[in-house]
């Protein structure tokens, strides 16, 4: 019943979004494939500024009802139809089907990944309970200076649909799928389904090489390159319509720079491409100054969100520093604690990780380098075509090298020594640039392929679509193979998430939620001491503590895995509750003295139980 109610709420939210989609198309004449990410980005930026000035919930409801108003006006009053026939084509049908499969999988999914509890899920939960951004007094939020670009969109989706982990995950997938959809805008003739299936396979490959992040959590390392790919697609498609290119790309860039600090790297790539097009486009040969001015204004507008966040943090969190905080003080403090020997050890381990054949990111880079080279060579030798993909490969290789250099600098200069020595999160960080590289090569590879067809077709279809019957058969077989491969990878991703979902009750977060529930009523000021084993370092690395803080929504949570029976009673005096998550002989012997036998896992009020 809850699933049906949630699905209906999502349908109403979709109608509100469709109102804005039609508004965007009618006023700016934006291609349909770009309208979704443009709308999501624009609304996110509006909500973001609303959060900064303290009117988040009012603006959220205002946006929702205005969207419904636009939907009623455009679709019911003007069009006399909810959906136009143009929206129904094979690409949209299969795309909607794919999203539907992901929706069904995610809507009942719970978090497992560590970082959902340490920040990404916790900050959304905080915003939903308080209808405000975290402030200096928010003891629950450790990483207060992390920007809230994608989190504010998830807040909006949950505020309308409902406060569950599954709704948050679907909200994140809406951003991800809108970016994928925008990438299909590079195809001029989507009836050439070979192109769509090839790009779909590359998108599926991105999810495969994104296995360390996956879409069943709220980590944003997958979203960053996808937003950048959306911008590059927009700029390329509208390169001869410069004003529209700048208008559409500006809000997406504005969202990109506030999703995470590392989003600036991908934004800079987009900025460089934006300036390159402004200076090199032959259409603006006599108007380069105007094109360049529009490009600079686009960059300036997109950076207003980043500047506003920095201003907000400098005032609201003055003196606060967290991991990866970009400040001179944080840089000096963390880099000074690393001796030359430690830095050398970090560089050595980083080099081993980068050049290890067992690294998924390394294999992804090598594989798609070879595929791109093979495609260019085949086009040159067999079809006598010079593909621009080879130039794209050169520039994307430079971006990969710079990105890896940036990761190494982060480990050395801004990450705590203990985490830097084990290269904490390396695969996750590296997967972002692999996803970006796959996307760039896919975009321009598909574009080159479309230009290489023997018969070029636009809006009007010709009777003869192929050079010969042989090429027609080859086209059809290749399309079936590519579609099948994309479907297999998609189903593999869904099966992986389903397997994790079934194992959730036996996971650490599942055990904690089963014991303490999921508090949405407000911040719990009681203090809790958890007792459990330190299996997989779940206490040493604070996985248990962060998970418990999320579910209890309580800042005062500690955990132990050993006890000194003589001193344990004094230790308990500093807490309100003892939570026995996992029992052993030590805690069982202690509780036996207070009449607790049998299954001793549970929550014990300390004053009533022990004093």
Helices and strands as residue ranges (DSSP letters): H 2-28, H 32-52, H 56-71, I 72-78, G 85-87, H 90-106, H 114-115, I 116-120, H 121-130, H 149-161, H 165-183, G 184-186, H 193-208, H 221-237, H 242-256, H 263-280, G 282-284, H 288-302, H 304-316, H 328-336, H 340-354, H 360-381, H 389-413, H 417-421, H 426-452, H 469-502, G 504-506, H 508-516, E 528-531, G 535-537, H 543-552, E 557-560, H 565-572, E 577-580, H 585-592, E 602-605, H 606-610
